[in-house]
Amino acid sequence: MLTEGKAVDDCIYEIQPNLYFVPGSTDMKFFDSEDEGILKRALDTPFLNNTIDIVLIDNPPAINNKTFNSFVASTHVLIVTEAEDFSVSGLQQLEDNIRDIKASNNNSLEIVGIVINKVDKRRKLNRQYQAYIKTHYNGLVFESSISNYSEIPRSIYEGKPVSDCYPKSKSCVQFDNVSNELTKRLGCEVKYGNARP
């Protein structure tokens, strides 16, 4: 979609009923276009508009042309951060970048919230950074967070979703809580497995 200009219809796979996936590629490292609207145009298809309720675009933490393309194509940004020094320092820069995109390319772009990831309540510094984030971004921080339980790296090692490997784990409960809070913040009603705006 980004490097060859294909529409999403040519790149999408149905991996479960009503769940579709567009995989990334190592070729994306060659993507360096200054056209920030490529992804928005690729996603504007009848199939996507008539079939899909929510599109989630996963970005690496780095701010680059791929990230800006995602911001231009999106209505909301979910920020995932860690309660660590570098992550907290990058929050303000990310917020500034989102504000710039909103002003220049996408006036409907909003931050839907901030999820704190890899929480370790045993570490005092981690708890202090969590408190700092909640104080400075009051109202944006999700009530739900993701702890650094061992099921997550183990499921990555096994190449399967944590919900398949450890369906009754605390990690699954946390991911469900984040998912439910996200749909609530987006104003979606989840009913019978389908999200409707």
N, C-alpha and C positions, 0 to 999 in steps of 0.2 A: 504493500500500500504506500509506503513512504519512498522506497527507492525505485519502484517501477511504475508508480502511478495507478495501480490496480484499485478497483472498488472493493469494499469489504465483502461483497457477495462472492468474489473469486478466492477469498482467503479464509473463509469461515468454516468451522467444523461443528457439528452437533455432537457433543460428547455425552450428554444425557438428555432425556426429554425436557425441552424448554430451557436447556443450558447450552450456550454456544461459546466457542473459543476461537480466538485468532492468535496463533502462536507468534512469538517474536522470532528473531533470526540473528545469527552472527553478522549477517550482511548489514544490519542496522548501524554497525560501527562506521560504515562508509557514508551514512546519511549526514549531509552537511548543508542542506538547502536553507536559504534565508526566507523561503516562502513558508510562512507560518500557517497557511490555510490548507495545506495538502491533506492532513488527516481529516479536517472538517468536511472537505469535499468528498473524500473517500467513504466517509460514514453516511453521507446523505444519499441513501438509496431507498427505493420503495420497500424492499425486504426489511431493512432495519427499522424504518419508520412505522411499518405496519405490523411487525412481528415482535420486536424486542421492546421490553418495558424499561430496562435499565442497562446502560453500557458502563462497565467499569474499565478504566484504562490504568494499567499499572505502570508506574514510572520509577526509574532508579532515582536515588537522592540527588544526583547531579543536575544542575540547571543547565540545559543545553537546548539545541534546536528541536529535539524530539519532545522535550518537556513543554516548550512553548507551543508546539503544535497541539499537544494534548490540552493545554489551557485554552487555546482558541476554539477547540472542538467541544469543550465541556460547558456544562451549566454550573457544576459544583466541583470543589476540590476538597478531598478528604486528606488531611495532613497526618501522616504517621511519623512519629518522632520517638526518640529514646530519651530517657531521663539522664542524659550525659552532656558534658560540656559542649562538645562540637555540635551536637544535634540541637541543643537549646540555642546556641549562638546562630545557627542557620535559620531558625524560625523567623526572625525579623526580616532577613534577606528574602526568604521565600514569600512572606507576606507582602513585602515591597514589590516583588516581581509580579505577584498576582494582581496587586493594585494597578501596576503599570499596564498589564495585559487588559484588565477591565477597562481602563481609560482609553486605550488605543485600539484594541482589536475585538474585544468581547465584553460588552457592557452588561451581559447577563451573568457573568462569572461571579460566584460567591463561594466563600469558605463554609462548608457544611459542618466542619468540626475538626478537632484534633484528637487522635488516638495515641495514647502513650504505650509504646511497645517495649518488650524485653524488661518488664518491671521486675525488680529484685528488692522486695521489702526488707530483706535482711541487711542491706547496705544503707548506711545512714546517708551517704552522699546521694544515692539514688532517690531516697525519700525526700531529701531537700530539693532536688531538681524537680521532682513531681509537684511539690508544694509551690515552687516558683512558677512552673508552667500554669498551674491552676489559678494562681493569683494574677498573673499577667495576661492570661487569655481567658478570663472569667466568662463563662457561658459557651465558649467554643470547645472546651475540653469535654470529651465523652466521659460519662460516669463509668463506663466499662473500659477496661484496659486489658492488655495481653501480657501475661507473665512469661518468664523465660523457663517454662517447664521443659523437661527433657523429651516429651513426646514430639515436640515440633522438629528438632533436629533429627530425631530418629525416623520420623515419617518422611522427611526430606531425603534421608539416606536410603529409605526403602522406595522412594520415587512415587509415593502415593499421598493423597490428602490425609491430613491428620484425622479427619472424620471417618475415613475408611480403616485406618490402622488402629486408632484408639477412640472409638465412638463415644465412650462413657468417661473420657478424661476431662480434667479441669480445663485443659486447653480448648476442647470442643465447646464446653459451656461458655467460655470467654468469647470465642469466635461467634457463637450464636448471639450472645448479648450485644456484641459490637454490631453485628448484622441487623438485629432488631432495632437498635438505637439509630442506626443509619437510615433504615427505611422510615422510621418514625420522623426523623429530622427532615427527610426528603418529602414528607407528606404522603407516603405511600401506604396503602392498606394491604397487608399480606394476608391472602385468603386462599386456601386450597393450593398453596404452592405458587401462586401467581401474584406478582406485585402490580398494583394498578395505581397510577397517579390520581 
